[in-house]
Amino acid sequence: MKSKFNRILTLIFMVCLLVAPTTAFAEEAQLSETIAPGVTREQYTVNRGGYDTVVNVLKCDLTNQYLKIDVVAGGGEYTNKATVSEMANRTNATALVNGDFFNMLLQGAPEGPSIVGGKLESSPCVYTGLYSIGITTDNTAHIEQIQFSGNVTANNGKKYPIDGLNKSYYWYDGTNEYSHENKIQLYSDFWASASRGDKNNSEILVNANGVVEQISEKKNFNFAVPDGKMILQADGLAYDFFKQNIKVGDTIKVDYAITPKRDFKFLIGGHALLVDNGSVVPYTKDVNVLGGSRARTAAGISKDGKTLYLVSAEGRTSRSDGFKLETLADFMKSIGCDRAVNLDGGGSTAMVVQNLGEFDRTRVINPERNAAERKVVSGIGIYNTAPNTNVAVGAKIKGPDTLIVGQSGEYSLGGAWDVNYKPIDTKNSIYSLSTDVETDGVWEGNWFLALNPGTVNVKVTTSTGFTTSKPVEVKGFDYIDKLNINANKQRVNEGETINITAEAVLKNGEKIILSPKSLEYAIEGFDGSFDENGNLLIKSLGDVNSGKVTVKAAAITGSVTLTDDSSKIIKMNVSKKDYSINDVKSQMDAAPYISNNRTFVPVRFIVEGFGGQVDYDSNTKVVSINYNNNNILIPIGSNTIEVNGKNMEIDAPAVIKNNRTFIPIRFVAEALGMQIDYNSSNREITILELKQAVKTEAEKTDVSTENTIETSNEKAEEVLNKSATDNNPVDNNINQQ
């Protein structure tokens, strides 16, 4: 019975494993582009927990004969730090990413080992659990722990161990030994600073032949390491060794090496492992400083060591949250890493790339919080050593990937490249632009106006016969959310020509100007005609005082109201005191504001601006308005007002704020016979006075339910109903008031 029960438990456990959620990545690269022989750049957007992280991967085929990968030291030597962009530009790298960890408070040297230009230039700190990544001369990558050893041998054969090469001071893991106490530290001419290690230690200057030239006791030399020479820094027992066995003029032997003994041509230090044998492993180093969602840099290798993956994840920017260490490890595994190691991250992370066909470099991973790039001690550079053929085999077309019917996009010949992915200058190239089907749109110079939805192939043909194309997706009018119609002037006279423009607000929030060639125009009230460019000729105002221009993009419509020149227009912005009457600018002493999803405007400036009269009875706290034969009484704080002797309800009462009376804008429109327009892009309120005949008593007390905001593809009643639950507070302010 017990055995049967155990089998059931085992079965349940196995089923749970099968159905349990996994952190495996299912994302596909949104961009994949070969940028050099054997090098592919991939870009991902990874969503975890509702947050996006932008990740770039450089996938390097180490067997490619034209691919070179090298460690780049800051400004060319250690202690001369530089940004990733500076290192890439200085060394003409195809791509470059930041490298090893370093102590930001000290001179500027890597914590791990490094081979730069084929020469060992730093040793690893004596830390536990640190791994490095190296590439041997047979183009095989290894991620492993590296140890350093060395000796100084005197003429009499006595030896003393060398603790490190080009190291800032630190304390050992575990034993907490001080790195510069009772030890010899070696500094080569790759250490640029005159400040080295511990300033109180003795130093011995040795030339390239091993001859001791100078000794400085209990203090450093006041100069940097001379070219071709080395300085041995010694303390305590180590300096006793020199005093007892070595003097100026002696020839000594200085030798050192790293293990394991491989024929490394590239080597850089990292931190703890992320992936081992194709599996994510627990992070073994202290994560107090490294924890949380941060920008990350990492390196990984394939099982055969022939593929190198350099990965940068952007963190703490508006577009990218960043990775936790465990998420970084999952990602490294997902892209094919058999082993992976964490590199310096956080504010040090950055990646720059010379995109295909381009001479300039682009930073594709930005520093944390979009700060300036940090100056770091080292980076990993990728170089294209192939020869230039200057014969183009490919080129890019610059211009938008997506258009809307009625939208124009500018296109031009971009960068070109040869068979070895070397860029070719196209600045002086002669070329023509076209599409496969003439009815797809209209060309005006380099500008293409899309007229039909679907996929359009934009083609470039050079004078040499070279051709390339770019697919462009043209979306239909159904991708438009609404149309904003604007006139270059709203107060018009007979014989004037008014320019009408249509701004489409797309479903993604983008705003574009549509070509008149794709739109339908109509005018009500005034008599006028439109030309092919959307210009309206006012032929006659007739016996009406306003006209309405309607523009249609299929089922999407928008409109703008025009008035005769005798009308007045007031424009103001929410939270701003500036306003204008008929384009004459002035300033109020109180600005419109928003409260409880209602927009309030100062009544005195509005009414007096239109020639009305405003009075206030401080005893009864009632505002009286006389405008256009309308008499209106507004008790402060009351939802009941009196219009021409009859009571009516308003949904937001008038208030006094900073000794100024504010009323809801919808009341202005309905009770005073004005029209309100609102531009959500700049929060501009337009109050339009329409000269009207004197209302009848019935008309005076009948408050229209018509919404005065011109909208697209919605009835006024629907807009009013929608406004109560609309998530856009600014639109609510207008629609409900």
GIGI-V449061 format. One record per residue. RES is the residue in three letters. PHI is phi in whole degrees, -180 to 180 (* if undefined). PSI is psi in degrees with one decimal (* if undefined). D_FIRST is the distance of its C-alpha to the first C-alpha in whole Angstrom. Layout:
# GIGI-V449061
RES_PHI_PSI_D_FIRST ; RES_PHI_PSI_D_FIRST
This chain:
# GIGI-V449061
MET_*_-43.8_0 ; LYS_-63_-39.8_4 ; SER_-64_-40.9_5 ; LYS_-64_-42.6_5 ; PHE_-61_-41.6_6 ; ASN_-64_-38.2_9 ; ARG_-65_-38.3_10 ; ILE_-64_-43.6_11 ; LEU_-61_-42.4_12 ; THR_-61_-42.7_14 ; LEU_-63_-44.0_15 ; ILE_-61_-42.6_17 ; PHE_-62_-41.4_18 ; MET_-67_-38.2_20 ; VAL_-65_-40.8_21 ; CYS_-61_-38.7_23 ; LEU_-64_-37.6_25 ; LEU_-70_-35.8_26 ; VAL_-98_-7.7_27 ; ALA_-64_144.9_28 ; PRO_-64_147.6_32 ; THR_-124_155.9_34 ; THR_-94_11.0_37 ; ALA_-59_143.3_38 ; PHE_-88_132.8_42 ; ALA_-112_1.8_43 ; GLU_-67_145.2_47 ; GLU_-107_151.0_49 ; ALA_-64_131.1_52 ; GLN_-80_-19.9_55 ; LEU_-139_134.8_58 ; SER_-143_115.4_58 ; GLU_-144_129.8_61 ; THR_-75_125.0_62 ; ILE_-113_-10.1_65 ; ALA_-164_161.5_65 ; PRO_-54_119.6_65 ; GLY_82_4.2_61 ; VAL_-124_122.6_60 ; THR_-118_130.1_59 ; ARG_-98_129.0_59 ; GLU_-122_143.0_56 ; GLN_-125_133.8_56 ; TYR_-123_152.7_53 ; THR_-119_110.8_52 ; VAL_-101_126.7_48 ; ASN_-107_121.6_47 ; ARG_-135_125.3_45 ; GLY_64_27.1_44 ; GLY_84_4.0_47 ; TYR_-117_135.1_49 ; ASP_-88_144.6_51 ; THR_-132_127.3_52 ; VAL_-87_127.0_54 ; VAL_-128_135.4_53 ; ASN_-117_138.2_56 ; VAL_-124_131.9_54 ; LEU_-107_109.1_57 ; LYS_-98_116.5_55 ; CYS_-116_122.9_57 ; ASP_-87_103.8_57 ; LEU_-70_-11.5_58 ; THR_-83_-8.3_60 ; ASN_-73_128.8_62 ; GLN_-68_-22.3_66 ; TYR_-97_1.5_67 ; LEU_-95_127.7_65 ; LYS_-125_133.3_65 ; ILE_-123_130.4_63 ; ASP_-142_153.2_65 ; VAL_-82_132.2_64 ; VAL_-112_126.2_67 ; ALA_-95_111.1_68 ; GLY_22_-114.6_69 ; GLY_-86_12.5_73 ; GLY_122_-20.3_73 ; GLU_-144_160.7_73 ; TYR_-71_147.4_70 ; THR_84_-10.6_71 ; ASN_-101_91.9_73 ; LYS_-80_159.9_70 ; ALA_-155_159.7_70 ; THR_-77_165.5_68 ; VAL_-60_-42.9_66 ; SER_-63_-41.2_69 ; GLU_-64_-42.1_72 ; MET_-65_-41.3_70 ; ALA_-65_-43.3_69 ; ASN_-69_-38.2_73 ; ARG_-66_-35.7_74 ; THR_-104_3.5_73 ; ASN_57_48.6_73 ; ALA_-80_145.1_69 ; THR_-70_-36.1_67 ; ALA_-156_154.6_65 ; LEU_-154_140.7_64 ; VAL_-133_153.6_61 ; ASN_-65_160.8_61 ; GLY_-120_-112.3_59 ; ASP_-79_161.3_59 ; PHE_-70_156.6_58 ; PHE_-158_158.8_61 ; ASN_-85_113.3_62 ; MET_-68_-17.7_65 ; LEU_-89_-10.9_67 ; LEU_-107_-163.6_68 ; GLN_-64_-35.2_70 ; GLY_117_70.5_68 ; ALA_-136_147.7_66 ; PRO_-69_151.7_62 ; GLU_-78_-25.5_60 ; GLY_-103_-177.9_58 ; PRO_-76_160.4_60 ; SER_-155_141.7_62 ; ILE_-118_119.1_64 ; VAL_-119_122.1_67 ; GLY_60_33.1_69 ; GLY_85_2.1_68 ; LYS_-123_136.8_69 ; LEU_-69_121.2_66 ; GLU_-119_-7.0_67 ; SER_-158_152.9_65 ; SER_-106_163.3_62 ; PRO_-77_146.3_59 ; CYS_-65_157.2_58 ; VAL_-85_77.0_56 ; TYR_-119_148.7_53 ; THR_-87_146.4_50 ; GLY_75_14.6_47 ; LEU_-92_139.3_50 ; TYR_-121_153.3_50 ; SER_-125_161.2_53 ; ILE_-119_128.7_54 ; GLY_-134_158.4_57 ; ILE_-128_127.9_58 ; THR_-89_171.5_59 ; THR_-68_-15.1_62 ; ASP_-91_16.2_60 ; ASN_62_43.2_59 ; THR_-118_131.4_56 ; ALA_-93_146.4_54 ; HIS_-136_139.0_52 ; ILE_-117_114.2_50 ; GLU_-159_171.6_50 ; GLN_-83_139.7_51 ; ILE_-118_134.9_55 ; GLN_-116_153.5_56 ; PHE_-122_142.6_60 ; SER_-148_153.6_62 ; GLY_-170_168.5_66 ; ASN_-147_149.0_69 ; VAL_-106_124.6_72 ; THR_-114_123.7_74 ; ALA_-81_169.5_78 ; ASN_-58_-30.5_81 ; ASN_-83_4.3_80 ; GLY_90_-6.6_76 ; LYS_-77_147.7_75 ; LYS_-126_156.1_72 ; TYR_-143_134.8_70 ; PRO_-69_147.3_67 ; ILE_-94_128.7_67 ; ASP_-83_-36.2_64 ; GLY_-165_167.1_65 ; LEU_-120_120.6_67 ; ASN_54_58.9_68 ; LYS_-116_137.1_66 ; SER_-74_161.9_66 ; TYR_-71_150.8_65 ; TYR_-163_-178.5_62 ; TRP_-122_137.5_59 ; TYR_-59_147.8_57 ; ASP_-69_144.2_53 ; GLY_85_-69.2_52 ; THR_-84_-18.4_55 ; ASN_62_24.8_57 ; GLU_-66_145.4_60 ; TYR_-83_128.7_63 ; SER_-65_-19.9_63 ; HIS_-117_26.3_67 ; GLU_-115_125.0_67 ; ASN_60_28.7_68 ; LYS_-135_160.3_68 ; ILE_-103_126.9_70 ; GLN_-115_131.7_69 ; LEU_-101_132.8_71 ; TYR_-124_122.8_72 ; SER_-94_178.9_74 ; ASP_-74_2.2_76 ; PHE_-81_-11.1_73 ; TRP_-91_108.9_73 ; ALA_-82_-29.8_76 ; SER_-75_149.7_76 ; ALA_-78_-10.0_79 ; SER_-96_126.0_76 ; ARG_-136_136.7_73 ; GLY_46_-121.4_70 ; ASP_-103_122.0_72 ; LYS_-68_-15.5_75 ; ASN_-94_-0.6_76 ; ASN_-82_155.4_75 ; SER_-76_156.5_78 ; GLU_-136_148.4_78 ; ILE_-127_122.7_80 ; LEU_-93_125.8_81 ; VAL_-126_133.9_81 ; ASN_-87_-178.5_82 ; ALA_-63_-21.1_81 ; ASN_-93_4.7_82 ; GLY_86_10.8_80 ; VAL_-88_130.3_84 ; VAL_-75_117.5_83 ; GLU_-97_-39.2_86 ; GLN_-147_154.9_85 ; ILE_-132_129.6_83 ; SER_-117_115.3_83 ; GLU_-90_128.1_82 ; LYS_59_23.5_80 ; LYS_-162_158.2_80 ; ASN_-81_156.5_79 ; PHE_-65_152.3_82 ; ASN_-94_29.4_83 ; PHE_-141_161.6_83 ; ALA_-75_165.7_80 ; VAL_-64_121.8_79 ; PRO_-65_151.2_82 ; ASP_-56_134.6_81 ; GLY_79_2.0_80 ; LYS_-120_178.1_80 ; MET_-140_156.9_77 ; ILE_-122_127.3_77 ; LEU_-100_122.4_75 ; GLN_-103_128.0_74 ; ALA_-134_151.5_73 ; ASP_-144_147.9_73 ; GLY_56_-124.4_73 ; LEU_-59_-34.5_72 ; ALA_-66_-41.9_72 ; TYR_-72_-30.5_75 ; ASP_-59_-37.9_76 ; PHE_-58_-44.3_75 ; PHE_-66_-44.4_78 ; LYS_-61_-35.4_81 ; GLN_-86_-20.5_80 ; ASN_-128_-14.5_80 ; ILE_-137_141.0_81 ; LYS_-136_166.5_85 ; VAL_-57_134.1_86 ; GLY_99_-19.0_88 ; ASP_-69_151.4_85 ; THR_-102_123.6_83 ; ILE_-118_165.3_79 ; LYS_-112_127.1_76 ; VAL_-120_114.6_73 ; ASP_-134_148.9_70 ; TYR_-158_161.2_67 ; ALA_-162_168.6_64 ; ILE_-119_156.0_60 ; THR_-128_151.3_57 ; PRO_-67_154.2_55 ; LYS_-82_95.5_58 ; ARG_-122_159.6_58 ; ASP_-86_68.3_62 ; PHE_-71_137.4_61 ; LYS_-111_-12.0_63 ; PHE_-143_136.6_62 ; LEU_-159_132.4_60 ; ILE_-146_146.2_59 ; GLY_-83_153.5_57 ; GLY_-136_-156.0_54 ; HIS_-117_-132.3_51 ; ALA_-85_164.5_47 ; LEU_-72_146.9_45 ; LEU_-107_-38.9_44 ; VAL_-134_139.6_42 ; ASP_-143_129.3_41 ; ASN_54_38.3_40 ; GLY_77_6.7_40 ; SER_-123_145.9_37 ; VAL_-67_135.5_38 ; VAL_-120_151.9_38 ; PRO_-62_142.4_38 ; TYR_-76_123.2_42 ; THR_-92_-10.9_43 ; LYS_-96_165.0_46 ; ASP_-62_126.9_47 ; VAL_-107_12.2_47 ; ASN_-59_-40.6_49 ; VAL_-89_-28.5_52 ; LEU_-96_-4.6_50 ; GLY_-75_176.9_48 ; GLY_83_178.8_48 ; SER_-84_113.6_49 ; ARG_-136_169.4_52 ; ALA_-67_142.3_54 ; ARG_-136_148.2_53 ; THR_-131_137.2_54 ; ALA_-150_162.2_52 ; ALA_-132_141.6_52 ; GLY_-140_164.1_49 ; ILE_-136_155.5_49 ; SER_-78_170.7_48 ; LYS_-62_-35.7_46 ; ASP_-87_-1.4_49 ; GLY_74_10.9_51 ; LYS_-98_-5.8_54 ; THR_-124_129.8_53 ; LEU_-111_134.6_54 ; TYR_-116_120.6_53 ; LEU_-109_123.6_55 ; VAL_-126_134.2_53 ; SER_-130_130.4_55 ; ALA_-116_124.9_53 ; GLU_-76_142.3_56 ; GLY_-138_146.5_55 ; ARG_60_37.3_56 ; THR_-116_172.6_59 ; SER_-65_-27.0_60 ; ARG_-100_-10.6_58 ; SER_-147_125.3_55 ; ASP_-78_-43.2_53 ; GLY_112_171.5_52 ; PHE_-113_141.8_48 ; LYS_-77_162.0_46 ; LEU_-61_-38.7_45 ; GLU_-69_-32.9_42 ; THR_-71_-38.3_43 ; LEU_-60_-43.7_46 ; ALA_-62_-43.4_43 ; ASP_-59_-43.0_41 ; PHE_-66_-43.4_44 ; MET_-60_-40.5_45 ; LYS_-65_-41.2_42 ; SER_-64_-29.1_43 ; ILE_-89_-0.5_46 ; GLY_113_11.8_45 ; CYS_-75_129.3_45 ; ASP_-85_-32.1_44 ; ARG_-143_142.1_45 ; ALA_-148_149.2_47 ; VAL_-132_144.5_49 ; ASN_-79_136.8_50 ; LEU_-110_-179.9_54 ; ASP_-59_139.2_56 ; GLY_-136_-146.5_55 ; GLY_61_-130.3_56 ; GLY_-68_-11.4_60 ; SER_-85_-22.2_61 ; THR_-65_130.0_59 ; ALA_-166_152.0_61 ; MET_-140_131.7_62 ; VAL_-121_147.4_65 ; VAL_-140_140.9_65 ; GLN_-93_97.1_68 ; ASN_-64_158.3_67 ; LEU_-55_126.0_68 ; GLY_85_1.8_72 ; GLU_-111_143.8_73 ; PHE_-87_-36.3_75 ; ASP_-80_161.7_74 ; ARG_-106_148.1_70 ; THR_-119_133.7_68 ; ARG_-82_113.5_66 ; VAL_-97_-17.2_62 ; ILE_-125_119.4_60 ; ASN_-91_156.2_62 ; PRO_-64_161.5_62 ; GLU_-56_139.5_60 ; ARG_58_21.9_61 ; ASN_55_31.7_64 ; ALA_-74_174.8_66 ; ALA_-66_151.2_68 ; GLU_-61_136.8_67 ; ARG_-77_141.1_66 ; LYS_-78_125.3_68 ; VAL_-121_171.3_65 ; VAL_-88_-24.7_66 ; SER_-157_162.9_64 ; GLY_-149_168.0_63 ; ILE_-109_116.9_62 ; GLY_-105_142.6_64 ; ILE_-113_132.4_64 ; TYR_-132_139.0_67 ; ASN_-99_107.5_69 ; THR_-95_5.7_71 ; ALA_-69_154.5_72 ; PRO_-74_157.0_76 ; ASN_-83_131.5_77 ; THR_-103_-21.8_78 ; ASN_60_21.5_80 ; VAL_-114_115.2_79 ; ALA_-70_134.2_77 ; VAL_-118_-7.7_74 ; GLY_-162_157.2_72 ; ALA_-155_159.4_73 ; LYS_-108_153.6_72 ; ILE_-110_122.7_73 ; LYS_-80_142.1_73 ; GLY_145_168.0_73 ; PRO_-66_146.4_70 ; ASP_-83_-21.7_67 ; THR_-134_137.9_67 ; LEU_-131_164.9_70 ; ILE_-110_145.9_71 ; VAL_-51_127.0_73 ; GLY_96_-5.7_77 ; GLN_-99_144.7_76 ; SER_-106_142.6_77 ; GLY_-131_142.3_76 ; GLU_-93_132.3_78 ; TYR_-126_147.9_77 ; SER_-157_164.5_78 ; LEU_-73_124.9_78 ; GLY_-96_-146.9_75 ; GLY_-73_149.2_75 ; ALA_-121_164.4_75 ; TRP_-147_158.4_73 ; ASP_-97_-171.6_74 ; VAL_-64_-21.5_72 ; ASN_-100_15.6_71 ; TYR_64_23.7_70 ; LYS_-86_136.2_73 ; PRO_-68_148.7_74 ; ILE_-123_132.6_78 ; ASP_-71_127.2_80 ; THR_-115_10.1_81 ; LYS_-58_-36.4_83 ; ASN_-102_13.7_86 ; SER_-73_143.4_85 ; ILE_-103_127.7_86 ; TYR_-153_164.5_84 ; SER_-123_157.0_84 ; LEU_-117_144.1_81 ; SER_-160_174.3_80 ; THR_-127_163.8_77 ; ASP_-65_-38.0_76 ; VAL_-120_125.1_77 ; GLU_-62_-32.9_80 ; THR_-77_-1.8_79 ; ASP_-64_-29.1_76 ; GLY_175_-168.4_79 ; VAL_-125_133.3_82 ; TRP_-98_133.4_83 ; GLU_-130_96.1_85 ; GLY_66_-125.7_86 ; ASN_-91_3.1_82 ; TRP_-98_131.5_81 ; PHE_-113_124.5_79 ; LEU_-99_116.2_79 ; ALA_-80_131.4_76 ; LEU_-118_-14.8_77 ; ASN_-136_140.8_74 ; PRO_-71_156.1_70 ; GLY_130_-164.8_68 ; THR_-102_127.1_68 ; VAL_-114_133.8_71 ; ASN_-97_108.3_72 ; VAL_-83_126.1_74 ; LYS_-116_143.1_76 ; VAL_-116_131.3_78 ; THR_-126_121.5_81 ; THR_-88_167.3_83 ; SER_-66_-18.0_86 ; THR_-89_-1.4_85 ; GLY_96_-2.8_83 ; PHE_-74_136.1_80 ; THR_-129_150.0_77 ; THR_-152_161.7_74 ; SER_-140_163.3_72 ; LYS_-139_120.8_70 ; PRO_-74_132.8_68 ; VAL_-123_125.5_69 ; GLU_-85_124.4_66 ; VAL_-107_116.0_69 ; LYS_-92_150.5_67 ; GLY_-81_-179.8_69 ; PHE_-65_-18.4_70 ; ASP_-67_-10.1_67 ; TYR_-87_-2.2_66 ; ILE_-90_132.7_68 ; ASP_-86_-43.4_67 ; LYS_-161_163.7_71 ; LEU_-112_129.7_75 ; ASN_-103_118.7_77 ; ILE_-103_129.6_80 ; ASN_-125_144.8_83 ; ALA_-118_142.6_87 ; ASN_-68_-15.9_89 ; LYS_-156_146.4_91 ; GLN_-106_-21.8_91 ; ARG_-97_115.0_94 ; VAL_-125_162.3_96 ; ASN_-126_161.3_100 ; GLU_-62_139.0_101 ; GLY_90_-9.2_101 ; GLU_-81_151.6_99 ; THR_-109_124.2_96 ; ILE_-111_131.4_93 ; ASN_-88_123.3_90 ; ILE_-108_125.9_86 ; THR_-120_147.9_83 ; ALA_-116_115.6_80 ; GLU_-100_119.4_77 ; ALA_-93_128.0_73 ; VAL_-97_114.3_70 ; LEU_-82_168.2_67 ; LYS_-67_-18.2_64 ; ASN_-92_5.8_63 ; GLY_92_-11.5_66 ; GLU_-69_148.4_68 ; LYS_-119_130.7_72 ; ILE_-136_157.9_74 ; ILE_-96_128.4_78 ; LEU_-94_147.7_78 ; SER_-74_139.2_81 ; PRO_-59_-22.8_83 ; LYS_-66_-18.5_83 ; SER_-105_6.3_80 ; LEU_-121_161.4_80 ; GLU_-112_137.7_82 ; TYR_-121_144.3_85 ; ALA_-149_154.0_87 ; ILE_-133_137.0_89 ; GLU_-117_147.8_90 ; GLY_92_-74.8_93 ; PHE_-80_161.4_95 ; ASP_-102_125.2_96 ; GLY_-162_173.4_95 ; SER_-140_151.6_94 ; PHE_-110_142.6_91 ; ASP_-96_-178.0_92 ; GLU_-69_-13.8_89 ; ASN_-100_11.6_88 ; GLY_81_14.7_88 ; ASN_-87_133.1_91 ; LEU_-105_122.4_92 ; LEU_-93_118.4_96 ; ILE_-81_109.0_97 ; LYS_-85_-42.5_100 ; SER_-155_140.4_100 ; LEU_-87_-17.1_99 ; GLY_62_-147.4_100 ; ASP_-105_20.3_100 ; VAL_-112_160.7_97 ; ASN_-107_3.8_96 ; SER_-150_154.8_92 ; GLY_-135_149.8_91 ; LYS_-119_120.9_87 ; VAL_-96_124.4_86 ; THR_-114_132.8_83 ; VAL_-121_134.0_81 ; LYS_-121_135.3_78 ; ALA_-118_88.4_76 ; ALA_59_-119.0_75 ; ALA_-86_-5.8_73 ; ILE_-92_127.8_73 ; THR_-128_156.6_76 ; GLY_-151_162.7_78 ; SER_-151_164.5_81 ; VAL_-143_143.5_84 ; THR_-97_133.9_87 ; LEU_-111_147.6_90 ; THR_-129_163.9_93 ; ASP_-69_165.1_97 ; ASP_-67_-12.7_98 ; SER_-82_-11.3_99 ; SER_-76_165.4_96 ; LYS_-117_149.3_94 ; ILE_-132_126.0_91 ; ILE_-110_133.3_89 ; LYS_-124_135.6_86 ; MET_-150_167.3_84 ; ASN_-124_144.4_81 ; VAL_-58_132.7_78 ; SER_73_8.7_78 ; LYS_-122_143.5_81 ; LYS_-88_-15.2_85 ; ASP_-70_142.3_87 ; TYR_-153_170.5_88 ; SER_-141_147.2_90 ; ILE_-119_116.1_93 ; ASN_51_45.8_94 ; ASP_71_4.7_93 ; VAL_-91_116.9_95 ; LYS_-82_145.3_93 ; SER_-154_-170.9_93 ; GLN_-144_135.0_90 ; MET_-88_167.0_89 ; ASP_-100_9.0_88 ; ALA_-148_139.0_85 ; ALA_-105_149.9_82 ; PRO_-59_150.0_80 ; TYR_-147_169.9_77 ; ILE_-114_134.5_73 ; SER_-147_126.9_72 ; ASN_51_46.9_69 ; ASN_60_29.1_69 ; ARG_-128_139.4_73 ; THR_-99_124.0_76 ; PHE_-109_138.5_79 ; VAL_-124_151.3_82 ; PRO_-71_118.9_85 ; VAL_-67_-39.2_87 ; ARG_-62_-44.9_91 ; PHE_-65_-35.5_91 ; ILE_-70_-54.3_89 ; VAL_-66_-46.9_92 ; GLU_-67_-29.6_95 ; GLY_-62_-28.4_94 ; PHE_-99_9.5_95 ; GLY_89_10.5_98 ; GLY_-87_-179.2_96 ; GLN_-125_137.7_97 ; VAL_-126_131.0_94 ; ASP_-129_156.0_95 ; TYR_-136_127.2_93 ; ASP_-97_107.5_94 ; SER_-69_-23.0_93 ; ASN_-74_-47.3_93 ; THR_-91_-10.0_91 ; LYS_55_51.8_89 ; VAL_-124_131.8_90 ; VAL_-95_129.7_90 ; SER_-113_135.5_93 ; ILE_-124_131.5_93 ; ASN_-122_113.6_96 ; TYR_-151_127.6_95 ; ASN_53_44.8_97 ; ASN_66_18.3_98 ; ASN_-110_133.3_95 ; ASN_-114_120.7_95 ; ILE_-128_130.8_91 ; LEU_-113_128.0_90 ; ILE_-125_101.6_87 ; PRO_-71_132.4_86 ; ILE_-65_132.2_84 ; GLY_82_2.7_80 ; SER_-107_145.1_81 ; ASN_-89_1.8_79 ; THR_-113_126.8_82 ; ILE_-124_168.0_85 ; GLU_-117_123.8_88 ; VAL_-118_112.7_90 ; ASN_53_44.3_93 ; GLY_86_-2.5_93 ; LYS_-122_143.0_90 ; ASN_-79_147.6_86 ; MET_-148_156.6_83 ; GLU_-98_140.7_80 ; ILE_-122_149.8_79 ; ASP_-86_-2.7_75 ; ALA_-147_122.0_76 ; PRO_-76_158.5_79 ; ALA_-69_150.3_81 ; VAL_-135_158.2_81 ; ILE_-106_125.7_83 ; LYS_-136_123.6_82 ; ASN_53_43.8_84 ; ASN_63_23.2_87 ; ARG_-128_142.6_87 ; THR_-92_127.5_86 ; PHE_-117_140.1_83 ; ILE_-126_153.0_82 ; PRO_-67_140.4_79 ; ILE_-66_-30.3_80 ; ARG_-64_-33.8_79 ; PHE_-62_-40.5_82 ; VAL_-58_-44.7_85 ; ALA_-66_-43.7_84 ; GLU_-83_-43.1_84 ; ALA_-84_-28.5_87 ; LEU_-103_4.2_89 ; GLY_70_32.3_89 ; MET_-108_168.3_88 ; GLN_-115_139.2_85 ; ILE_-115_129.2_82 ; ASP_-121_150.5_81 ; TYR_-137_131.5_78 ; ASN_-106_107.2_77 ; SER_-68_-24.1_73 ; SER_-68_-35.5_74 ; ASN_-121_9.3_76 ; ARG_57_36.0_76 ; GLU_-91_131.1_80 ; ILE_-103_128.1_81 ; THR_-115_121.8_84 ; ILE_-110_118.7_86 ; LEU_-112_121.4_88 ; GLU_-86_124.6_91 ; LEU_-108_118.7_92 ; LYS_-67_117.3_96 ; GLN_-128_160.4_96 ; ALA_-71_157.9_98 ; VAL_-62_131.9_98 ; LYS_-74_151.9_95 ; THR_-75_166.1_96 ; GLU_-60_-38.0_94 ; ALA_-65_-41.0_92 ; GLU_-67_-34.9_91 ; LYS_-64_-34.0_91 ; THR_-97_-3.3_88 ; ASP_-95_108.2_86 ; VAL_-89_118.9_83 ; SER_-68_143.8_82 ; THR_-94_5.9_78 ; GLU_-71_130.0_79 ; ASN_-77_133.8_77 ; THR_-89_-5.0_80 ; ILE_-84_127.7_77 ; GLU_-76_125.7_78 ; THR_-125_172.8_74 ; SER_-106_131.1_73 ; ASN_61_25.7_71 ; GLU_-140_141.6_71 ; LYS_-77_155.7_73 ; ALA_-60_-41.7_74 ; GLU_-62_-38.8_72 ; GLU_-65_-38.3_69 ; VAL_-63_-44.7_70 ; LEU_-64_-40.9_71 ; ASN_-68_-38.8_67 ; LYS_-67_-31.5_65 ; SER_-63_-26.5_67 ; ALA_-67_-26.1_65 ; THR_-117_5.6_62 ; ASP_-65_137.4_63 ; ASN_-81_-6.2_62 ; ASN_-91_105.2_65 ; PRO_-64_-30.6_67 ; VAL_-71_-43.3_70 ; ASP_-64_-37.6_70 ; ASN_-58_-42.0_69 ; ASN_-57_-40.3_72 ; ILE_-81_-47.1_74 ; ASN_-65_-28.8_73 ; GLN_-98_2.4_72 ; GLN_-124_*_76
